[in-house]
Amino acid sequence: MASNNGSMGLAVVIGFILMAIIGWIPVIGALIAGVVAGAIARGAGRGLMAGFISGIIGVVILAILFTLTGGAIGGLAGAVLGGIIGTGIAGFLALVGIGGIILISIGGLIGGALRR
């Protein structure tokens, strides 16, 4: 018997990639990324989860990139400073990124509900 469930892993990866590409478009970018991720995951609950995980991964990866960039540019002192700044930036991204995470989750819910 074939399963009607979509691929959560593929949905998360595609949602993250789309968020990275079109996430800069206010509101619409995150919603579109979520709808696509939800459609791939199939089902409202699975779409919501795929969108949420995509958003979380995006915020975490950006925080890590900011931290590593400081270390690459300034050596050991840059790594320490980059770690301190990266921690602050991670907190800022978490606050700012919550809006994007909520939007991509809502889009995932919609996309998953449309393609059950």
PEKAVEN-V423629 format. One record per pair of residues at least 4 apart in sequence whose C-alpha atoms are under 6 Angstrom apart, sorted by the first residue. I is the first residue (numbers start at 0). J is the second residue. D is the distance in Angstrom with one decimal. If there is no record, write none. Layout:
I/J/D + I/J/D
//
This chain:
4/41/5.7 + 5/39/5.6 + 5/40/4.3 + 5/41/5.1 + 6/40/5.3 + 7/40/5.2 + 10/14/5.9 + 10/36/4.5 + 10/39/5.3 + 10/40/5.5 + 11/49/5.1 + 11/53/5.1 + 14/32/5.2 + 14/36/4.9 + 14/53/5.6 + 15/53/4.8 + 17/21/5.8 + 17/32/5.2 + 18/22/4.3 + 18/29/6.0 + 18/32/5.6 + 21/28/5.0 + 22/28/4.5 + 22/29/5.3 + 24/28/4.8 + 29/102/5.7 + 29/103/4.8 + 30/102/5.5 + 30/103/5.1 + 30/106/4.5 + 33/37/5.9 + 33/50/5.1 + 33/103/4.3 + 33/106/4.0 + 33/107/4.1 + 34/106/4.4 + 34/107/4.7 + 34/109/6.0 + 34/110/4.0 + 36/107/5.8 + 37/41/5.9 + 37/46/3.6 + 37/107/4.0 + 37/110/4.3 + 37/111/4.1 + 38/110/4.6 + 38/111/4.8 + 38/114/5.5 + 40/45/5.8 + 40/46/5.4 + 41/111/4.7 + 41/114/5.5 + 41/115/5.1 + 42/46/5.9 + 42/111/4.2 + 42/112/5.3 + 42/115/4.6 + 43/108/4.7 + 43/111/4.2 + 43/112/4.4 + 46/107/4.2 + 46/108/5.0 + 46/111/4.5 + 47/104/4.9 + 47/107/4.6 + 47/108/4.4 + 50/103/5.1 + 50/104/4.4 + 50/107/4.9 + 51/100/5.9 + 51/104/4.8 + 54/100/4.6 + 62/85/6.0 + 62/89/4.9 + 64/68/6.0 + 65/85/5.6 + 66/81/4.8 + 66/82/5.2 + 66/85/4.5 + 69/77/5.1 + 69/78/5.6 + 69/81/4.2 + 70/74/5.2 + 70/77/4.6 + 70/78/3.5 + 70/81/5.8 + 73/77/3.7 + 74/78/5.9 + 77/81/5.4 + 78/82/5.8 + 80/84/6.0 + 81/85/5.4 + 82/86/6.0 + 84/88/6.0 + 85/89/5.9 + 88/92/5.9 + 92/96/5.1 + 93/97/5.9 + 97/101/6.0 + 107/111/5.8
//
